[in-house]
Amino acid sequence: MEHWIAPSILSADFSRLGEEIRDVLAAGADVIHFDVMDNHYVPNLTLGPPVLASLRRAGIDCTIDVHLMVKPVDRLIGDFIEAGANIVSVHPEATEHLHRTLCLIREGGVAPGIVFNPATPLTVLEEVIELVDLVLIMSVNPGFGGQAFIESSLGKLNRAREIIAASGREVRLEIDGGIKADNIRRVADAGADTFVAGSAIFGSDDYAATIRAMREALA
């Protein structure tokens, strides 16, 4: 499956968010990772559906990967789909009925994803693998950008890739947290094909050079 570089706007300059997104897309990004935090499920507060809708109205038409770190989650799914999400991913801990939540996303016409925190086992993945188009492994604890990569995430990526392969379905395997040019190859070797990078890209002086270095490492 083709590798995707997915800059996380959590590390962007929010005062000029549309410009930042256009810049990373021009620099070679494939998708935009849209982190949503509620200061309840995670200890931070970020963006809601009106921000996504405003980006769509401004002409940003790329794939937007919405990662919902909110609890309860079901109430917001429809709002983000209406605002323009292409992928909506949820944490098992954020819903009482994961099967129902994933079906709600699919019924909204977008791709469902499931997210696993560093200490969350992959137990439920085999139960819902037929319902998801994306599996996201968190390689940091969710809530803040700029954290160090948790090495045990590599083993979890391997296990997730095995479950995906056994399903016979084409499911993207995404990694989020501490991804940089100097570790992206190891992460790809462990099974990931989609790479969320926030501070590594938005914190660099040259977005294009940073994304190019990531692609060269992947090649």
C-alpha positions in Angstrom: 0.0 0.0 0.0 1.3 3.5 -0.9 2.9 5.4 2.0 1.1 8.4 3.2 2.6 11.3 5.1 0.0 13.0 7.3 1.0 16.2 9.0 -0.9 16.8 12.3 -2.3 20.3 12.5 -1.9 20.1 16.3 1.5 21.5 15.8 0.5 24.1 13.2 0.2 27.9 13.7 -3.5 28.2 14.4 -3.5 31.9 13.6 -2.9 31.0 9.9 -4.2 27.4 9.8 -5.5 27.5 6.2 -2.1 28.8 5.0 -0.2 26.2 7.0 -2.3 23.4 5.5 -1.8 24.7 2.0 2.0 24.9 2.6 2.4 21.3 3.8 0.2 20.0 0.9 2.4 21.9 -1.5 5.4 20.5 0.3 4.3 16.9 -0.5 1.9 15.8 2.3 -0.7 13.2 1.3 -3.4 13.8 3.9 -4.1 16.2 6.8 -4.4 14.7 10.3 -7.1 16.7 12.3 -6.7 16.1 16.1 -9.8 16.7 18.1 -9.4 16.9 21.9 -12.0 17.7 24.6 -10.1 18.2 27.8 -12.0 15.2 29.2 -10.9 12.1 27.4 -7.5 13.7 27.0 -5.9 16.7 28.9 -6.1 19.2 26.1 -8.7 21.2 24.1 -8.4 21.8 20.4 -10.7 22.1 17.4 -14.4 21.5 16.6 -16.5 20.9 13.5 -16.8 24.6 12.6 -13.0 24.8 12.1 -13.1 21.9 9.7 -16.1 23.3 7.9 -14.3 26.7 7.5 -11.3 25.0 5.9 -13.6 23.3 3.4 -15.2 26.6 2.6 -11.8 28.1 2.1 -11.2 25.5 -0.7 -9.0 22.9 1.1 -10.1 19.7 -0.6 -7.5 17.2 0.4 -8.3 14.0 2.4 -8.8 15.0 6.1 -8.2 12.3 8.7 -10.2 13.2 11.8 -8.9 11.7 15.1 -11.6 12.0 17.8 -10.1 12.1 21.3 -13.4 12.9 22.9 -15.8 11.1 25.2 -18.6 10.4 24.6 -17.9 10.3 20.9 -21.1 9.4 19.1 -22.7 12.8 19.3 -19.9 14.5 17.4 -19.5 12.0 14.6 -22.3 13.4 12.4 -21.1 16.9 12.9 -17.6 16.1 11.7 -18.9 14.2 8.7 -21.1 17.1 7.8 -18.2 19.5 8.2 -16.1 17.5 5.6 -14.2 14.7 7.2 -13.1 11.8 5.0 -11.9 9.5 7.8 -13.1 9.5 11.3 -11.3 7.4 14.0 -12.4 6.7 17.5 -10.9 5.1 20.6 -12.6 2.0 22.0 -12.7 3.6 25.5 -14.7 6.5 24.2 -17.8 4.5 23.4 -20.0 2.0 25.2 -20.8 0.2 21.9 -17.9 0.2 19.6 -19.6 -1.8 16.8 -22.5 0.7 16.8 -20.1 3.7 16.7 -18.1 2.3 13.8 -21.3 1.5 11.8 -22.4 5.1 12.5 -19.3 6.4 10.8 -19.7 4.0 7.8 -23.4 5.0 7.4 -22.3 8.6 7.3 -20.4 7.8 4.1 -16.8 8.1 5.4 -14.1 5.7 6.3 -14.1 4.4 10.0 -10.9 4.0 12.0 -10.0 2.6 15.4 -7.3 4.0 17.7 -5.2 2.2 20.3 -3.4 4.1 23.0 0.0 2.8 24.2 -1.5 0.8 27.1 -4.6 -0.3 25.2 -4.4 -4.0 24.1 -5.4 -4.9 20.5 -8.0 -7.4 21.9 -11.0 -5.8 20.2 -9.4 -5.4 16.8 -10.2 -8.9 15.6 -13.8 -8.3 16.6 -14.2 -5.2 14.4 -11.6 -5.6 11.7 -14.4 -6.1 9.1 -15.8 -2.7 10.1 -12.7 -0.5 9.8 -10.6 1.0 7.0 -7.9 2.3 9.3 -6.1 1.2 12.4 -4.2 3.9 14.3 -1.5 3.0 16.8 -0.6 5.8 19.2 3.2 5.8 19.8 2.8 8.5 22.5 0.1 9.1 25.1 -2.6 11.3 23.4 -3.1 14.9 24.4 0.0 16.8 23.4 2.5 17.1 20.5 6.2 16.9 20.8 6.4 13.7 22.8 9.1 11.0 22.5 8.3 7.8 20.5 7.4 4.8 22.7 9.5 1.9 21.4 7.0 -0.8 22.4 4.7 0.6 19.7 6.8 -1.3 17.1 5.6 -4.7 18.5 2.1 -3.5 18.5 2.4 -2.4 14.9 3.6 -5.9 14.0 0.6 -7.5 15.8 -1.9 -5.1 14.2 -0.4 -5.9 10.7 -0.8 -9.6 11.3 -4.5 -9.1 12.2 -5.0 -7.0 9.1 -3.3 -9.5 6.9 -5.4 -12.3 8.3 -8.6 -10.4 7.5 -7.8 -10.3 3.8 -8.9 -6.6 3.7 -7.1 -3.5 2.7 -6.9 -1.6 5.9 -4.4 1.3 6.5 -2.1 1.0 9.5 -1.3 4.4 10.8 1.2 5.5 13.5 1.0 8.8 15.5 3.5 10.2 17.9 7.2 11.0 17.8 7.6 10.2 14.0 10.6 11.7 12.4 12.9 11.1 9.4 15.3 9.2 11.6 12.8 6.6 12.8 10.2 6.4 10.1 11.9 3.5 8.3 11.8 1.3 11.4 8.2 2.1 11.8 7.4 1.2 8.2 9.4 -2.0 8.6 7.1 -2.8 11.6 4.0 -2.6 9.3 2.9 1.1 9.2 1.9 2.7 5.9 0.5 6.0 7.2 2.7 8.3 9.3 1.3 11.2 11.4 4.0 13.8 12.1 3.3 17.1 13.8 6.2 18.9 15.4 8.7 17.2 13.1 7.1 18.9 10.1 5.5 22.1 11.4 8.4 22.7 13.7 10.9 22.6 10.9 12.2 25.5 8.8 11.5 23.8 5.5 8.4 21.6 5.2 9.3 20.3 1.8 12.8 19.3 2.9 11.4 17.5 6.0 8.8 15.5 4.0 11.4 14.7 1.4 13.7 13.3 4.0 10.9 11.2 5.3 10.2 9.8 1.8 13.9 9.1 1.2 14.1 7.2 4.4 11.0 5.2 3.4 12.4 4.5 0.0 
